[in-house]
């Protein structure tokens, strides 16, 4: 009677275990399916991609990886044989480089590129373009119509002109075609002789944050390098070379520009090594070798009754050799405005005709009409001017109506060169007021202490 109970108990246990297994299998399958669906909904990878920061619309996008920033003029059709006109290739290379920020236009070494007048405009360009001059660029004298400049860079920001190459203006083509009656040998006054139709070699116009470094500028028809209406400019390590009798071939010509630094330059030319014109301020010139030429000059200012203003100019640690003047301020009669806060420091002169000059009667013709008004000159200091002169050590010719004031001479050591080819003269002053701190040799006794 006990056996049936045992069978029933075994049957019940078997049924219980089967039911438990079915429940476990169903739960496992449910959770596996849910986990698979969740995995399918997740993005690929371990993390979500980071959000892109909002793009600043004023910052141009970077070029794609591998995009070239180098634009050789050869790639745009330049031949570089010194005979083929490569002007279009230069224009095309510049236009292509303009689309890329911090690009470089390359004129490769070993080539001679014949180029006519051209303007490289930065109006639609990205900033920080480099114009790399490693070859030689020749002015195309066969061009029929020449503007006032040969290579012009206009409206540029962050431009760098650099390289070990040469820009040659072939100026003798123009020098040998002087207009009738011009006299480029007039003493001290050859600044504008017969040059109205001659192009400046390189002009930077309306630029900001500009650097010119390393290049050689040779034989320009007129000025070699003009910085016009620019701000924050550095010119360094530049060489300028043209004959001492080449008319109006200023080395570096500044006009309407502020914050200009010129240093470690070597300049030989037929006019001012550096000329500073109306509208310039904050100019620093240092470690410049000048000669032959007409020295380092402010002016001429006030021509034709114009108002002119120059201020805050420092010239220091410069050497002038065989120049007509050393450091000079020149203004026309009849002008107005002012030259003020000028410092000439540590100036070395060798066989310079007249080392220290202020001339408020400047005239580049045989005669100029006397006029009453003048550009006022004040606050000019000469410290540590030493070396030799061939004619006169100091020439201070100031206006009757607007005398020079605040002229300061200190530590001046100037000695004559015997048999220098000129009749030696002593210091000259006219309406010049200021003071001197010894040693001043020779003494400038004509400098008046104060206005009467």
C-alpha atoms as one frame of an Amber mdcrd trajectory, in Angstrom:
protein
   0.000   0.000   0.000   3.076   2.416   0.409   4.492   2.042  -3.190   1.855
   4.227  -4.926   2.726   7.143  -2.596   6.398   6.893  -3.591   5.552   6.993
  -7.296   3.333  10.031  -6.829   6.033  11.887  -4.911   8.635  11.184  -7.607
   6.278  12.312 -10.308   5.572  15.561  -8.478   9.294  16.312  -8.034  10.026
  15.642 -11.693   7.252  18.005 -12.762   8.549  20.727 -10.437  12.102  20.606
 -11.857  10.847  20.704 -15.464   8.742  23.791 -14.691  11.701  25.559 -13.021
  13.952  24.869 -16.045  11.353  26.292 -18.424  11.047  29.465 -16.341  14.854
  29.941 -16.223  15.235  29.447 -19.987  12.487  31.975 -20.779  14.007  34.610
 -18.474  17.488  34.146 -19.992  16.150  34.450 -23.545  14.171  37.601 -22.668
  17.170  39.388 -21.142  19.479  38.371 -24.046  17.023  39.745 -26.586  16.627
  43.012 -24.672  20.405  43.451 -24.398  20.821  42.819 -28.139  18.173  45.408
 -29.034  19.846  47.941 -26.714  23.207  47.261 -28.343  21.715  47.823 -31.756
  20.395  51.226 -30.637  23.822  52.391 -29.354  26.160  54.356 -31.705  29.225
  52.599 -33.008  32.374  53.019 -30.951  32.968  53.372 -27.251  31.994  57.084
 -26.975  29.751  59.506 -28.708  31.527  61.858 -31.127  32.349  65.235 -29.501
  30.300  68.228 -30.481  31.987  70.625 -32.924  32.579  74.065 -31.506  30.637
  76.775 -33.368  32.730  78.096 -36.264  33.741  81.722 -36.053  32.580  83.269
 -39.344  35.460  85.802 -39.272  38.139  83.086 -39.264  38.648  81.400 -42.641
  38.670  77.595 -42.575  42.013  75.882 -42.746  42.924  74.240 -46.025  42.282
  70.491 -46.129  45.150  68.235 -45.022  47.773  67.972 -47.716  46.731  71.181
 -49.513  49.750  73.098 -50.752  50.595  76.508 -49.334  53.448  76.976 -51.833
  52.705  78.660 -55.155  55.702  78.712 -57.462  55.498  81.098 -60.398  56.906
  78.279 -62.538  53.738  76.304 -61.877  51.734  79.155 -63.409  53.704  79.445
 -66.622  56.780  81.515 -65.753  59.803  80.651 -67.894  62.542  82.450 -65.977
  64.958  82.832 -68.888  65.356  86.611 -68.547  63.787  87.183 -71.971  60.203
  85.898 -71.751  57.615  88.186 -70.179  56.562  86.426 -66.964  54.205  89.125
 -65.672  51.015  87.071 -66.140  52.508  84.069 -64.326  53.292  86.295 -61.327
  49.745  87.662 -61.327  48.227  84.173 -61.541  50.425  82.779 -58.780  49.449
  85.675 -56.510  45.737  85.201 -57.243  45.949  81.513 -56.390  47.926  82.138
 -53.204  45.352  84.704 -52.095  42.804  81.969 -51.469  44.957  80.307 -48.809
  45.948  81.841 -45.509  49.689  81.971 -44.747  50.544  80.982 -48.322  53.847
  81.597 -50.117  54.449  82.870 -53.647  57.842  81.510 -54.700  60.279  82.882
 -57.269  62.825  80.048 -57.268  66.588  80.465 -57.209  68.497  79.961 -60.448
  65.932  81.739 -62.633  65.708  85.285 -64.042  62.140  86.537 -64.345  61.301
  89.427 -66.676  58.332  91.263 -65.175  56.500  94.430 -66.184  54.518  96.777
 -63.916  52.128  94.853 -61.699  50.010  95.437 -58.584  49.542  92.601 -56.098
  46.259  93.505 -54.409  45.281  92.148 -51.026  41.634  93.270 -51.094  40.254
  89.747 -51.408  43.274  87.882 -50.032  43.697  85.852 -46.896  46.283  87.353
 -44.551  49.939  86.556 -43.874  51.090  85.968 -47.448  54.825  85.504 -48.052
  56.411  86.751 -51.268  59.588  84.663 -51.457  62.295  86.151 -53.694  65.078
  83.615 -54.230  65.627  84.154 -57.951  66.188  87.417 -59.817  63.354  89.690
 -60.947  64.173  92.097 -63.804  62.139  95.137 -64.828  60.802  94.715 -68.349
  62.093  97.866 -70.017  60.184  96.897 -73.138  56.867  97.779 -71.482  55.335
 100.733 -73.281  53.349 102.283 -70.419  54.873 102.628 -66.970  52.972 103.829
 -63.898  54.776 105.423 -60.959  55.699 102.036 -59.498  56.924  98.727 -60.838
  56.063  96.093 -58.201  53.260  97.328 -55.953  51.700  95.535 -52.973  48.406
  97.235 -52.108  46.026  96.767 -49.172  47.981  93.880 -47.676  47.847  92.548
 -44.108  50.641  90.494 -42.623  52.686  90.530 -45.833  56.291  89.335 -45.747
  58.667  90.016 -48.638  61.762  87.918 -48.046  64.517  85.864 -49.589  68.097
  85.849 -50.806  67.221  86.972 -54.331  67.478  90.278 -56.202  64.971  92.771
 -57.585  66.709  94.705 -60.381  64.988  97.775 -61.810  67.429  98.181 -64.741
  67.453 101.881 -63.956  70.078 102.845 -66.506  67.322 102.558 -69.128  65.797
 105.678 -67.526  68.894 107.373 -66.138  70.263 107.864 -69.629  67.094 109.645
 -70.751  67.134 112.794 -68.663  64.786 115.539 -69.676  66.491 118.528 -71.224
  67.838 121.025 -68.745  67.975 118.686 -65.766  71.187 118.876 -63.817  71.711
 115.840 -61.599  75.074 117.098 -60.389  73.829 120.237 -58.639  75.403 120.398
 -55.218  73.095 119.022 -52.499  70.038 119.390 -54.735  69.663 116.407 -57.065
  66.639 114.959 -55.325  64.121 115.370 -58.123  66.203 115.796 -61.251  64.332
 114.512 -64.308  62.588 111.631 -62.561  58.857 112.327 -62.873  58.263 109.420
 -65.273  60.460 106.841 -63.597  58.953 103.968 -61.581  59.725 103.099 -57.976
  60.956  99.499 -57.802  58.870  98.205 -54.866  55.995 100.042 -53.217  53.964
  98.801 -50.260  50.794 100.895 -50.087  48.163 100.825 -47.353  49.664  97.847
 -45.583  49.728  96.704 -41.957  52.072  94.329 -40.126  54.476  94.190 -43.059
  58.004  92.736 -43.025  60.671  93.144 -45.709  63.795  91.124 -45.030  66.885
  89.716 -46.700  66.288  90.832 -50.284  68.590  92.915 -52.493  67.168  95.890
 -54.403  69.360  97.056 -57.255  69.402  99.843 -59.853  65.895 101.183 -59.428
  64.809 103.814 -61.919  63.674 105.959 -58.984  63.103 104.988 -55.306  64.088
 101.427 -54.439  61.587 100.694 -51.653  58.645 102.912 -50.698  56.545 102.366
 -47.569  53.445 104.500 -48.113  50.458 104.874 -45.779  51.386 101.819 -43.740
  51.562 100.921 -40.065  53.699  98.483 -38.117  56.446  97.793 -40.653  59.821
  96.110 -40.160  62.599  96.373 -42.756  65.684  94.382 -41.799  68.714  92.852
 -43.449  67.968  94.558 -46.759  70.650  95.594 -49.260  70.141  98.503 -51.669
  72.655  99.141 -54.411  72.773 101.710 -57.218  75.468 104.125 -58.457  76.178
 107.272 -56.464  75.291 109.443 -59.465  71.956 107.764 -60.264  69.300 110.505
 -59.933  66.658 110.374 -57.186  67.272 106.734 -56.350  66.367 106.912 -52.649
  67.081 103.662 -50.852  64.066 103.501 -48.525  61.358 106.158 -48.799  58.773
 106.548 -46.012  55.528 108.499 -46.459  52.460 108.715 -44.236  53.522 105.702
 -42.184  53.691 104.977 -38.462  55.509 102.412 -36.388  58.327 101.717 -38.856
  61.581  99.989 -37.850  64.557  99.827 -40.234  67.666  98.021 -39.049  70.731
  96.085 -40.192  70.460  97.495 -43.717  73.223  98.360 -46.193  72.338 101.138
 -48.629  74.282 102.770 -51.456  72.405 104.963 -53.907  72.269 108.318 -55.681
  70.028 110.118 -53.198  68.864 109.771 -49.585  69.681 106.361 -48.153  66.523
 106.785 -46.080  64.034 109.626 -46.562  61.197 110.376 -44.148  58.274 112.369
 -45.493  55.030 113.955 -44.317  52.803 111.956 -42.001  55.505 109.745 -40.506
  55.839 109.114 -36.774  57.256 106.439 -34.532  60.209 105.708 -36.826  63.276
 103.825 -35.536  66.421 103.514 -37.669  69.422 101.637 -36.312  72.514  99.803
 -37.501  72.311 101.094 -41.045  75.363 101.535 -43.297  74.851 104.344 -45.820
  77.057 105.467 -48.678  77.370 106.665 -51.294  74.229 108.761 -51.155  72.802
 111.852 -49.484  72.590 110.478 -45.978  69.529 109.961 -43.779  66.992 112.755
 -44.269  63.699 114.053 -42.978  62.041 115.904 -45.871  61.883 117.876 -48.004
  58.699 119.011 -46.361  56.244 121.784 -47.162  56.709 121.977 -50.917  54.182
 124.206 -52.670  52.892 125.612 -49.383  51.815 122.190 -48.102  51.363 121.369
 -44.429  53.662 118.584 -43.241  54.106 116.820 -39.903  56.842 114.432 -38.746
  57.460 113.398 -35.141  59.111 110.841 -32.888  62.014 109.761 -35.052  65.073
 107.989 -33.617  68.233 107.342 -35.641  70.927 105.456 -33.769  74.087 103.445
 -34.329  74.458 104.299 -38.023  77.486 104.721 -40.292  77.680 107.140 -43.223
  80.584 106.994 -45.654  81.283 109.438 -48.485  77.794 110.940 -48.429  76.901
 114.550 -49.240  75.157 115.001 -45.889  75.020 112.911 -42.761  71.783 113.343
 -40.818  69.584 116.058 -42.299  66.254 117.877 -41.923  65.165 119.808 -45.026
  62.055 121.937 -45.522  60.810 124.192 -48.293  59.997 127.842 -47.793  56.286
 128.592 -47.691  55.186 125.391 -46.013  53.628 124.841 -42.595  53.443 122.126
 -39.969  56.181 120.765 -37.741  59.126 118.448 -37.226  59.597 117.583 -33.566
  61.071 115.082 -31.147  63.912 113.802 -33.323  66.988 112.013 -31.921  70.243
 111.293 -33.749  72.487 109.117 -31.545  75.835 107.368 -32.143  76.303 108.538
 -35.706  79.638 107.673 -37.336  80.679 109.680 -40.382  83.624 109.232 -42.723
  84.502 111.807 -45.387  80.963 113.225 -45.289  80.613 116.658 -46.852  78.351
 118.085 -44.097  77.476 115.687 -41.250  74.795 117.742 -39.414  72.251 119.704
 -41.482  69.020 121.580 -40.840  68.015 123.492 -43.979  64.747 125.420 -43.948
  65.637 127.031 -47.279  65.730 123.787 -49.221  65.470 124.188 -52.991  66.245
 121.674 -55.744  66.362 124.348 -58.479  68.893 127.019 -59.268  66.739 129.632
 -57.486  63.599 129.560 -55.319  61.447 132.515 -54.291  61.802 133.722 -50.714
  58.695 133.048 -48.630  57.824 133.840 -45.047  56.142 130.748 -43.625  57.987
 127.529 -42.873  57.641 124.087 -41.318  58.631 124.541 -37.649  61.598 122.495
 -36.415  61.944 121.856 -32.677  63.256 119.334 -30.193  66.116 117.905 -32.259
  69.020 116.243 -30.414  72.417 115.179 -31.781  74.406 112.958 -29.417  77.606
 111.115 -30.193  78.196 112.292 -33.759  81.828 111.552 -34.617  84.136 111.210
 -37.607  85.390 113.280 -40.521  83.933 115.867 -42.891  85.154 117.331 -46.170
  83.533 120.790 -46.201  81.558 121.924 -43.140  80.803 120.117 -39.847  77.467
 121.740 -38.962  74.925 123.674 -41.061  71.826 125.038 -39.268  69.931 127.424
 -41.586  66.585 128.174 -39.946  63.654 130.340 -40.966  63.429 134.032 -40.104
  59.739 133.712 -39.259  59.938 130.276 -37.606  63.390 129.778 -36.050  64.583
 126.333 -35.013  64.272 125.724 -31.273  65.402 123.076 -28.824  68.495 122.049
 -30.816  70.744 119.983 -28.552  74.377 119.096 -29.340  76.326 116.725 -27.084
  79.529 114.761 -27.519  80.201 115.947 -31.065  83.655 115.029 -32.384  84.139
 116.096 -36.013  87.463 116.634 -37.754  88.199 117.788 -41.320  89.644 115.587
 -44.031  92.677 117.300 -45.471  92.755 117.563 -49.244  89.129 116.424 -49.395
  88.493 118.395 -52.577  86.353 121.095 -50.955  87.137 124.380 -49.278  86.862
 123.848 -45.546  84.385 126.002 -43.660  83.379 126.348 -40.044  79.959 125.700
 -38.448  77.103 127.846 -39.764  73.941 128.875 -37.894  71.030 131.151 -38.769
  68.144 131.616 -36.326  69.029 128.362 -34.578  68.352 128.146 -30.838  69.427
 125.459 -28.429  72.328 124.301 -26.301  75.495 122.255 -26.433  77.034 119.937
 -23.888  80.780 119.528 -24.211  82.665 118.047 -25.789  81.519 119.667 -29.021
  84.344 119.841 -31.530  84.532 122.108 -33.321  82.496 124.392 -31.017  79.223
 125.604 -32.513  79.350 129.092 -31.047  76.712 130.344 -33.455  73.986 128.267
 -31.767  72.006 130.772 -29.699  70.885 129.984 -26.192  67.372 131.427 -26.462
  65.229 133.564 -28.677  65.504 137.309 -28.069
